[in-house]
Amino acid sequence: MIVFFTAEPSTIERGQASVLKWEVKGADSVSISQGLGTVSASGNRSVFPSSTTSYTLTATNAGGTATESVTVNVTAPAAPAPPPTPAPSDDFGTMVAKLIQDIYFDYDKSEIREDSRATLTKNADALKTIFGKFPNNTLTIEGHCDERGSAEYNLGLGDRRATATKEFLTQLGVSADRLRTISYGKERPTCTESNEGCWSKNRRSHFVAQ
């Protein structure tokens, strides 16, 4: 007898199919193990083993028996890639620090300058987004001044600056309930040199997350 018996492919992942192919010449009967039973002298059959399995083809005739075996190797499917770790979302204070910019004032003035209008317009858009994410937080607007003038006068000037800033933001649609104001006058300078370059940095409205 001539027996031809193969499995294609011989290595599969669990759940995939391998095709058994055979051709036998000179046999009176042909069978395949693993429950396939009696088969024709030539043919093919798809099998889906859940683990590595050997299949034996047995061919018989009046002269005796011939066998041929093939093994289908089964591997576990590749583990799926873990989902990407979500980037940590910023908290309220971090978003305010990243997105909200200070504005600056002319000497002895509390009117919003043109360049500050542009900054506050961007701030307003950012604050609407931030407050949407953090509905329970508020923002404090600090009014600051340079060192010239009395402490009492500068407290009043800082208050006017903070109030003007709040009013501008509320006109742009930011909820007034989410904004607080406080004046520090000249008590908290960011720059301590006595010159205009430094003073201009201290005349500001500063935003603090609460």
C-alpha positions as CSV (number, residue, x, y, z in Angstrom):
1,M,0.0,0.0,0.0
2,I,1.0,3.6,-0.6
3,V,-0.1,6.0,2.1
4,F,0.2,9.8,1.9
5,F,-1.0,11.8,5.0
6,T,-0.3,15.4,6.0
7,A,-1.6,18.2,8.1
8,E,-1.5,21.8,6.7
9,P,-0.6,23.8,8.5
10,S,0.9,21.6,11.1
11,T,1.1,24.4,13.7
12,I,-2.0,26.5,14.5
13,E,-3.3,28.9,17.2
14,R,-6.1,27.6,19.3
15,G,-9.4,28.1,17.5
16,Q,-7.8,28.0,14.1
17,A,-8.2,25.1,11.6
18,S,-5.7,22.6,10.2
19,V,-6.5,20.6,7.1
20,L,-5.7,16.9,7.0
21,K,-5.0,15.6,3.5
22,W,-4.5,12.0,2.6
23,E,-4.3,9.6,-0.4
24,V,-4.1,5.9,0.0
25,K,-3.6,3.4,-2.9
26,G,-4.1,-0.4,-2.6
27,A,-6.2,-0.3,0.6
28,D,-9.6,-1.9,1.2
29,S,-10.5,0.4,4.1
30,V,-9.1,3.7,5.5
31,S,-9.8,5.3,8.9
32,I,-8.5,8.2,10.9
33,S,-8.3,8.4,14.7
34,Q,-9.6,11.1,17.0
35,G,-13.2,10.4,16.0
36,L,-12.9,11.0,12.3
37,G,-13.6,7.3,11.6
38,T,-13.8,5.6,8.2
39,V,-12.9,7.8,5.3
40,S,-12.5,7.5,1.5
41,A,-9.2,6.5,0.0
42,S,-8.4,10.2,-0.7
43,G,-9.7,13.4,0.7
44,N,-9.3,16.2,3.2
45,R,-10.9,17.2,6.5
46,S,-10.6,20.4,8.5
47,V,-9.9,19.9,12.2
48,F,-10.0,22.3,15.1
49,P,-8.0,20.7,18.0
50,S,-7.9,22.7,21.2
51,S,-4.5,21.3,22.1
52,T,-1.7,19.6,20.3
53,T,-3.1,16.4,18.8
54,S,-1.8,13.4,16.8
55,Y,-4.0,11.9,14.1
56,T,-3.3,8.3,12.8
57,L,-4.4,7.1,9.5
58,T,-4.9,3.3,9.3
59,A,-5.1,1.6,5.9
60,T,-5.9,-2.2,5.6
61,N,-6.1,-4.7,2.9
62,A,-5.9,-8.5,2.6
63,G,-2.1,-8.3,3.0
64,G,-2.1,-6.3,6.3
65,T,-2.2,-2.9,7.8
66,A,-0.3,0.4,7.2
67,T,-0.4,3.4,9.5
68,E,0.8,7.0,9.1
69,S,0.6,9.7,11.8
70,V,0.7,13.5,11.7
71,T,0.7,15.9,14.6
72,V,-1.1,19.3,14.7
73,N,0.7,21.5,17.2
74,V,-1.6,24.0,18.9
75,T,-0.3,27.2,20.5
76,A,-2.1,29.7,22.7
77,P,-3.2,32.8,20.9
78,A,-0.9,35.8,21.5
79,A,-2.0,37.8,24.5
80,P,-3.7,41.0,23.4
81,A,-1.7,44.1,23.9
82,P,-2.6,45.8,27.1
83,P,-4.7,48.9,26.7
84,P,-2.7,52.1,26.7
85,T,-2.4,53.6,30.1
86,P,-4.4,56.8,30.1
87,A,-2.5,59.9,30.7
88,P,-3.2,61.3,34.1
89,S,-5.7,64.1,33.8
90,D,-4.6,67.5,35.2
91,D,-6.3,68.7,38.4
92,F,-7.9,72.1,38.7
93,G,-4.9,73.9,40.0
94,T,-2.6,72.5,37.3
95,M,-5.0,73.5,34.5
96,V,-5.3,77.0,35.9
97,A,-1.5,77.3,36.1
98,K,-1.1,76.0,32.5
99,L,-3.9,77.9,30.8
100,I,-4.6,81.1,32.7
101,Q,-2.3,84.0,32.2
102,D,-1.8,87.2,34.3
103,I,-2.7,90.6,32.9
104,Y,-0.8,93.8,33.5
105,F,-1.8,97.5,34.1
106,D,-0.4,100.9,33.4
107,Y,0.9,103.0,36.3
108,D,-1.9,104.1,38.7
109,K,-4.5,102.6,36.4
110,S,-7.2,99.9,36.7
111,E,-8.5,100.0,33.2
112,I,-8.0,96.8,31.1
113,R,-5.3,97.5,28.5
114,E,-5.7,96.3,24.9
115,D,-3.1,93.6,25.2
116,S,-4.8,92.4,28.4
117,R,-8.2,92.3,26.7
118,A,-6.7,89.7,24.3
119,T,-5.3,87.7,27.2
120,L,-8.5,87.8,29.2
121,T,-10.5,86.6,26.1
122,K,-8.3,83.5,25.9
123,N,-8.6,83.2,29.7
124,A,-12.4,83.3,29.5
125,D,-12.5,80.5,26.9
126,A,-10.1,78.4,29.0
127,L,-12.0,79.0,32.2
128,K,-15.3,77.9,30.7
129,T,-13.7,74.6,29.8
130,I,-12.0,74.3,33.2
131,F,-15.1,75.1,35.2
132,G,-17.0,72.6,33.1
133,K,-14.6,69.9,34.3
134,F,-14.5,71.1,37.9
135,P,-17.9,72.4,38.8
136,N,-17.1,72.9,42.5
137,N,-13.9,74.9,42.2
138,T,-13.5,78.7,42.2
139,L,-10.8,81.1,41.1
140,T,-9.4,84.0,43.1
141,I,-8.3,87.1,41.2
142,E,-5.5,88.9,43.0
143,G,-5.0,92.6,42.4
144,H,-1.3,93.7,42.8
145,C,0.5,97.1,42.5
146,D,4.1,98.3,42.3
147,E,5.8,99.8,45.4
148,R,5.0,103.4,44.8
149,G,2.3,105.0,46.8
150,S,1.0,104.2,50.3
151,A,-0.1,100.8,51.4
152,E,-3.6,102.0,51.9
153,Y,-3.8,103.6,48.4
154,N,-2.4,100.5,46.7
155,L,-4.8,98.2,48.5
156,G,-7.7,100.2,46.9
157,L,-5.9,100.2,43.5
158,G,-5.4,96.5,43.6
159,D,-9.0,96.0,44.5
160,R,-10.1,98.0,41.5
161,R,-7.8,96.0,39.2
162,A,-9.1,92.7,40.5
163,T,-12.7,93.9,40.2
164,A,-12.2,95.2,36.6
165,T,-10.7,91.8,35.7
166,K,-13.6,89.9,37.1
167,E,-16.1,92.2,35.4
168,F,-14.4,91.7,32.0
169,L,-14.4,87.9,32.4
170,T,-18.1,87.8,33.4
171,Q,-18.9,90.0,30.4
172,L,-17.3,87.2,28.3
173,G,-19.6,84.6,29.9
174,V,-17.6,83.3,32.8
175,S,-19.9,82.8,35.8
176,A,-19.4,85.5,38.5
177,D,-20.1,82.9,41.2
178,R,-16.9,81.1,40.3
179,L,-14.7,84.2,40.7
180,R,-13.4,85.8,43.9
181,T,-11.3,89.0,44.2
182,I,-8.7,90.1,46.7
183,S,-6.2,92.9,46.8
184,Y,-2.7,92.6,48.1
185,G,-1.7,96.1,47.1
186,K,2.1,96.3,47.0
187,E,2.7,93.6,49.6
188,R,3.4,90.7,47.2
189,P,5.7,91.9,44.4
190,T,7.1,89.4,41.9
191,C,10.0,91.6,41.3
192,T,11.8,93.7,43.9
193,E,14.1,96.1,41.9
194,S,13.1,99.7,41.9
195,N,12.8,100.4,38.2
196,E,10.0,100.5,35.6
197,G,10.9,97.1,34.2
198,C,10.3,95.6,37.6
199,W,7.3,97.8,38.5
200,S,5.5,96.8,35.3
201,K,5.6,93.2,36.3
202,N,4.1,94.0,39.7
203,R,1.1,95.9,38.3
204,R,-1.0,92.8,37.6
205,S,-4.0,90.6,38.2
206,H,-3.0,87.2,39.2
207,F,-5.2,84.1,39.1
208,V,-5.1,81.4,41.9
209,A,-7.0,78.2,41.9
210,Q,-9.2,77.5,45.0
